[in-house]
Amino acid sequence: MIELQQVTKRFGRRTAVEAFDLIVPRGEIFGLLGHNGAGKSTAIGMMLGQVWPTAGVVRVCGHDVQRDRRQALARVGAIFETPAFYDYLSGWRNLEIFCQYTAAVPVQRLHDVVDWVGLTGRIHTRVRTYSHGMRARLALAQALLPHPELLILDEPADGLDPEGIHELRQTILRLQSELGLTLLLSSHLLSEVEQLCTRIAVLKEGRKVFEGTLAEVRNTATRVRLVTTDFEQAARKLREAGLIQHVQNGARLSLAPGVGTDEIVRRLVSWQIPVFEIAREQETLESFYLSLMRPPANAPAVAPSLPRL
């Protein structure tokens, strides 16, 4: 459904996205992650034909967005940046106006999308009376109007309270299940991405630093729980041997790259330190993401600059 090949975007001397490769197959819920300024919105803008790439090819639904934007986006719905509505009009009238500017949509379609997103009871009241959650649902209804096969959602839960986030998540999962939609979403809410997505890509300073499944993320764990007769001695010896990076919470160790639990056990036994239990702990998306965002160990420390008074 989405294919990016060596896509680069520069704004003057600043490179927002560099050599970005990405494939999102049909039927998947895909998460695009990264810090503020990492290039997520720029990448989504290129998928929607609102930002022109400096180099590379962007294909959506099998069509080159640069060469055939109308055909590429014919079956695409999107929430990009902050959706704008006429506050003094009802939600229903806003959807009618959107239909007039895009393509003829039967009235029944409006009823369907309003029902799908749970706005039936308030759709004929003015948008200025809507909560953040109701505005998010109206934006989703608007994105669903053109019978999309692909939904692209840029920070769809931004500004929502926990209840609103939960409702949006359930709506997205139900739509994907019932309509067979493909979804790409960007979000800072890692717990939501973990519950919604099957695969993710992570951008850092415009470059992709990871792409894979959440199962692969969980299997990258370097943290183990160790139970032994003398944990402090075990940790000291393992650190001196370069097998661990640091100790966490008294009974947990962070392994050095390439070190497995079998090597830890073998060394401890050779030092006559009995091992009662050793277990690799599952990685969370949050800890994995933060490890990717962390600067390299040999990077020079940069002190924050203070404003001049």
MOCORDA-V872178 format. One record per residue. RES is the residue in three letters. PHI is phi in degrees with one decimal (none if undefined). NEAR is the number of other ideal C-beta (glycine too) atoms within 8 Angstrom. D_CENTER is the distance of its C-alpha to the mean C-alpha in Angstrom with 1 decimal. Layout:
res=<RES & RES>
phi=<PHI & PHI>
near=<NEAR & NEAR>
d_center=<D_CENTER & D_CENTER>
This chain:
res=<MET & ILE & GLU & LEU & GLN & GLN & VAL & THR & LYS & ARG & PHE & GLY & ARG & ARG & THR & ALA & VAL & GLU & ALA & PHE & ASP & LEU & ILE & VAL & PRO & ARG & GLY & GLU & ILE & PHE & GLY & LEU & LEU & GLY & HIS & ASN & GLY & ALA & GLY & LYS & SER & THR & ALA & ILE & GLY & MET & MET & LEU & GLY & GLN & VAL & TRP & PRO & THR & ALA & GLY & VAL & VAL & ARG & VAL & CYS & GLY & HIS & ASP & VAL & GLN & ARG & ASP & ARG & ARG & GLN & ALA & LEU & ALA & ARG & VAL & GLY & ALA & ILE & PHE & GLU & THR & PRO & ALA & PHE & TYR & ASP & TYR & LEU & SER & GLY & TRP & ARG & ASN & LEU & GLU & ILE & PHE & CYS & GLN & TYR & THR & ALA & ALA & VAL & PRO & VAL & GLN & ARG & LEU & HIS & ASP & VAL & VAL & ASP & TRP & VAL & GLY & LEU & THR & GLY & ARG & ILE & HIS & THR & ARG & VAL & ARG & THR & TYR & SER & HIS & GLY & MET & ARG & ALA & ARG & LEU & ALA & LEU & ALA & GLN & ALA & LEU & LEU & PRO & HIS & PRO & GLU & LEU & LEU & ILE & LEU & ASP & GLU & PRO & ALA & ASP & GLY & LEU & ASP & PRO & GLU & GLY & ILE & HIS & GLU & LEU & ARG & GLN & THR & ILE & LEU & ARG & LEU & GLN & SER & GLU & LEU & GLY & LEU & THR & LEU & LEU & LEU & SER & SER & HIS & LEU & LEU & SER & GLU & VAL & GLU & GLN & LEU & CYS & THR & ARG & ILE & ALA & VAL & LEU & LYS & GLU & GLY & ARG & LYS & VAL & PHE & GLU & GLY & THR & LEU & ALA & GLU & VAL & ARG & ASN & THR & ALA & THR & ARG & VAL & ARG & LEU & VAL & THR & THR & ASP & PHE & GLU & GLN & ALA & ALA & ARG & LYS & LEU & ARG & GLU & ALA & GLY & LEU & ILE & GLN & HIS & VAL & GLN & ASN & GLY & ALA & ARG & LEU & SER & LEU & ALA & PRO & GLY & VAL & GLY & THR & ASP & GLU & ILE & VAL & ARG & ARG & LEU & VAL & SER & TRP & GLN & ILE & PRO & VAL & PHE & GLU & ILE & ALA & ARG & GLU & GLN & GLU & THR & LEU & GLU & SER & PHE & TYR & LEU & SER & LEU & MET & ARG & PRO & PRO & ALA & ASN & ALA & PRO & ALA & VAL & ALA & PRO & SER & LEU & PRO & ARG & LEU>
phi=<none & -128.4 & -141.9 & -115.2 & -121.7 & 48.5 & -82.7 & -128.7 & -135.0 & -117.8 & -113.2 & 64.9 & -88.6 & -92.2 & -96.1 & -85.0 & -139.0 & -131.2 & 47.8 & -89.6 & -106.1 & -158.4 & -132.8 & -117.2 & -76.7 & -60.9 & 85.7 & -97.2 & -105.3 & -114.0 & -105.8 & -111.8 & -117.0 & 161.3 & -71.0 & -60.0 & 85.5 & -74.4 & 114.6 & -62.3 & -66.4 & -63.4 & -62.3 & -65.6 & -58.2 & -69.9 & -64.0 & -94.3 & 72.8 & -95.8 & -128.3 & -92.4 & -67.6 & -73.6 & -152.2 & 96.5 & -125.6 & -117.5 & -117.9 & -130.3 & 53.9 & 83.8 & -118.9 & -71.4 & -64.0 & -69.8 & -88.1 & -144.4 & -61.1 & -59.5 & -68.9 & -63.0 & -103.3 & -60.1 & -117.7 & -120.3 & -111.9 & -149.7 & -116.2 & -123.9 & 57.9 & -100.3 & -61.8 & -102.9 & -131.1 & -82.0 & -63.9 & -84.1 & -105.8 & -74.4 & -60.0 & -61.3 & -65.2 & -60.3 & -66.9 & -61.7 & -64.2 & -59.2 & -63.1 & -64.5 & -85.8 & -108.1 & -149.6 & -64.4 & -121.9 & -63.3 & -58.0 & -59.0 & -63.6 & -61.3 & -60.0 & -62.9 & -69.0 & -64.0 & -67.1 & -58.6 & -92.9 & 76.2 & -112.4 & -55.4 & -72.5 & -125.4 & -65.8 & -99.2 & -100.9 & -67.2 & -63.8 & -61.9 & -91.5 & -79.6 & -77.2 & -57.8 & -64.4 & -69.2 & -63.8 & -62.9 & -69.5 & -65.7 & -62.2 & -67.4 & -60.6 & -61.8 & -66.3 & -87.3 & -59.1 & -80.9 & 53.7 & -72.0 & -96.2 & -129.4 & -112.9 & -116.0 & -120.7 & -98.7 & 50.0 & -66.1 & -98.0 & -60.5 & 84.9 & -86.4 & -81.6 & -54.3 & -65.4 & -64.9 & -63.7 & -61.9 & -63.2 & -64.5 & -60.7 & -63.6 & -65.1 & -61.9 & -63.9 & -67.1 & -63.4 & -64.8 & -71.2 & -79.9 & -103.7 & 67.5 & -71.5 & -97.2 & -127.1 & -120.5 & -133.3 & -107.5 & -162.6 & -90.9 & -87.2 & -64.3 & -64.5 & -70.0 & -59.4 & -63.6 & -86.5 & -100.3 & -94.9 & -97.6 & -136.5 & -140.4 & -129.9 & -118.8 & -103.7 & -137.6 & 52.6 & 87.1 & -112.8 & -76.7 & -108.8 & -161.6 & -146.4 & 174.5 & -84.5 & -67.9 & -63.2 & -65.8 & -60.5 & -65.0 & -85.5 & -89.0 & -55.8 & -113.5 & -97.3 & -127.9 & -100.8 & -122.4 & -117.7 & -147.2 & -71.5 & -142.8 & -64.1 & -62.2 & -65.6 & -61.6 & -64.0 & -62.6 & -67.2 & -66.0 & -67.9 & -62.1 & -83.9 & 74.8 & -92.9 & -129.9 & -96.3 & -162.0 & -102.2 & -125.3 & 55.3 & 80.8 & -127.6 & -123.0 & -122.6 & -101.4 & -73.7 & -70.4 & -54.4 & 84.5 & -94.5 & -107.3 & -66.8 & -64.0 & -67.4 & -61.1 & -61.9 & -59.8 & -67.4 & -63.7 & -63.9 & -65.2 & -92.4 & 59.7 & -109.4 & -61.4 & -113.7 & -90.8 & -158.8 & -144.2 & -143.7 & -76.8 & -91.2 & -70.1 & -75.2 & -94.4 & -62.3 & -62.5 & -66.8 & -65.0 & -61.5 & -63.9 & -66.6 & -70.9 & -79.7 & -66.1 & -66.9 & -56.2 & -60.1 & -94.1 & -73.3 & -67.8 & -70.2 & -116.7 & -75.3 & -65.6 & -83.7 & -98.3 & -66.9 & -78.1 & -93.7>
near=<10 & 13 & 10 & 16 & 8 & 10 & 17 & 13 & 15 & 9 & 5 & 4 & 3 & 6 & 8 & 9 & 14 & 7 & 8 & 16 & 9 & 12 & 7 & 11 & 7 & 6 & 5 & 11 & 11 & 15 & 14 & 13 & 13 & 10 & 6 & 3 & 5 & 10 & 14 & 12 & 10 & 11 & 16 & 15 & 10 & 17 & 13 & 13 & 10 & 6 & 9 & 6 & 13 & 7 & 6 & 12 & 11 & 13 & 13 & 14 & 13 & 5 & 10 & 9 & 15 & 9 & 6 & 8 & 9 & 6 & 8 & 15 & 12 & 8 & 9 & 15 & 11 & 11 & 10 & 11 & 5 & 4 & 10 & 3 & 10 & 8 & 7 & 6 & 10 & 10 & 17 & 10 & 9 & 14 & 15 & 9 & 10 & 10 & 12 & 6 & 5 & 8 & 5 & 4 & 9 & 6 & 5 & 6 & 10 & 14 & 8 & 8 & 13 & 14 & 8 & 11 & 12 & 8 & 12 & 7 & 4 & 10 & 10 & 6 & 8 & 8 & 14 & 6 & 6 & 11 & 6 & 10 & 12 & 11 & 12 & 14 & 14 & 17 & 11 & 14 & 15 & 13 & 12 & 13 & 15 & 11 & 6 & 11 & 10 & 15 & 14 & 15 & 14 & 13 & 8 & 13 & 13 & 6 & 5 & 11 & 7 & 6 & 7 & 13 & 12 & 8 & 11 & 15 & 12 & 8 & 13 & 14 & 9 & 9 & 12 & 11 & 7 & 6 & 6 & 6 & 10 & 15 & 14 & 15 & 16 & 13 & 12 & 4 & 8 & 11 & 8 & 11 & 14 & 10 & 6 & 12 & 11 & 7 & 12 & 16 & 12 & 12 & 17 & 11 & 7 & 11 & 9 & 10 & 7 & 8 & 8 & 7 & 8 & 11 & 6 & 8 & 12 & 10 & 7 & 8 & 10 & 10 & 12 & 14 & 10 & 14 & 9 & 11 & 5 & 7 & 10 & 6 & 8 & 13 & 12 & 8 & 12 & 13 & 11 & 6 & 7 & 5 & 11 & 13 & 6 & 7 & 9 & 8 & 4 & 6 & 7 & 12 & 13 & 10 & 14 & 9 & 5 & 4 & 9 & 7 & 10 & 6 & 9 & 17 & 10 & 8 & 12 & 14 & 10 & 6 & 8 & 5 & 12 & 8 & 11 & 6 & 7 & 10 & 7 & 7 & 9 & 6 & 13 & 8 & 13 & 8 & 8 & 11 & 11 & 8 & 7 & 10 & 7 & 6 & 3 & 5 & 3 & 3 & 6 & 3 & 4 & 4 & 4 & 4 & 4 & 4 & 4 & 3 & 2>
d_center=<17.1 & 15.3 & 16.8 & 16.6 & 19.5 & 20.1 & 18.7 & 19.8 & 20.0 & 22.5 & 23.7 & 27.1 & 27.0 & 23.4 & 20.9 & 17.5 & 16.2 & 18.3 & 19.0 & 15.5 & 15.9 & 13.5 & 14.5 & 12.9 & 15.8 & 17.2 & 16.4 & 12.9 & 9.8 & 7.1 & 3.4 & 3.5 & 3.9 & 7.5 & 10.5 & 12.3 & 14.1 & 12.0 & 12.3 & 9.1 & 11.4 & 14.2 & 12.6 & 11.8 & 15.4 & 16.8 & 15.5 & 17.2 & 20.3 & 20.2 & 19.9 & 22.2 & 21.3 & 23.9 & 23.9 & 22.4 & 21.8 & 19.2 & 19.9 & 18.6 & 20.5 & 22.8 & 24.0 & 23.8 & 22.3 & 24.8 & 27.8 & 27.2 & 24.7 & 26.3 & 26.3 & 22.7 & 21.4 & 24.0 & 21.9 & 18.6 & 17.5 & 15.2 & 14.3 & 14.1 & 14.7 & 17.2 & 19.1 & 22.9 & 25.5 & 29.2 & 29.6 & 33.3 & 32.7 & 31.6 & 28.3 & 30.3 & 32.0 & 28.7 & 27.5 & 31.0 & 30.8 & 27.5 & 29.2 & 32.2 & 30.2 & 28.3 & 30.3 & 32.7 & 31.0 & 33.4 & 33.7 & 32.9 & 29.4 & 28.9 & 30.2 & 27.9 & 24.6 & 25.9 & 26.7 & 23.4 & 21.5 & 24.4 & 26.0 & 29.4 & 31.3 & 30.2 & 29.6 & 33.1 & 32.8 & 32.0 & 28.4 & 29.6 & 30.1 & 26.5 & 24.3 & 20.6 & 19.7 & 22.2 & 21.1 & 17.5 & 19.4 & 21.6 & 18.9 & 17.5 & 21.1 & 21.6 & 18.7 & 20.4 & 23.8 & 24.1 & 23.7 & 20.3 & 19.4 & 15.9 & 13.8 & 11.4 & 9.9 & 9.1 & 8.7 & 10.8 & 11.6 & 12.7 & 16.2 & 16.5 & 18.5 & 17.8 & 19.8 & 18.1 & 14.6 & 16.3 & 18.0 & 15.0 & 13.3 & 16.7 & 17.2 & 14.1 & 15.2 & 18.7 & 18.2 & 16.5 & 19.3 & 22.1 & 21.4 & 19.7 & 17.0 & 14.3 & 10.9 & 8.1 & 5.8 & 4.2 & 4.7 & 6.9 & 7.8 & 7.1 & 9.9 & 8.7 & 5.6 & 8.7 & 10.9 & 9.4 & 7.9 & 10.5 & 9.0 & 6.2 & 7.2 & 7.5 & 9.7 & 12.6 & 15.3 & 14.7 & 14.8 & 12.6 & 13.3 & 11.7 & 11.0 & 11.9 & 11.9 & 11.3 & 15.1 & 15.3 & 13.3 & 15.8 & 18.6 & 18.2 & 19.7 & 22.5 & 23.7 & 26.8 & 29.1 & 32.7 & 35.9 & 39.1 & 42.5 & 41.7 & 38.1 & 38.9 & 41.1 & 38.6 & 35.8 & 38.3 & 39.5 & 36.1 & 35.0 & 38.3 & 37.7 & 34.3 & 32.6 & 30.3 & 28.4 & 28.8 & 29.7 & 27.5 & 29.0 & 32.4 & 31.9 & 28.6 & 28.4 & 25.7 & 27.0 & 27.5 & 25.7 & 27.4 & 29.3 & 29.5 & 31.0 & 34.1 & 34.9 & 34.6 & 37.0 & 39.4 & 39.7 & 40.2 & 42.8 & 44.6 & 44.7 & 46.2 & 43.4 & 42.9 & 39.4 & 39.1 & 35.4 & 32.4 & 29.0 & 25.6 & 23.0 & 19.6 & 16.7 & 14.0 & 10.4 & 11.4 & 14.4 & 13.0 & 10.5 & 13.5 & 15.8 & 14.0 & 14.2 & 17.8 & 20.5 & 22.8 & 25.7 & 28.2 & 26.6 & 29.1 & 28.5 & 28.1 & 29.7 & 28.3 & 30.6 & 32.4 & 33.3 & 36.9 & 39.2>
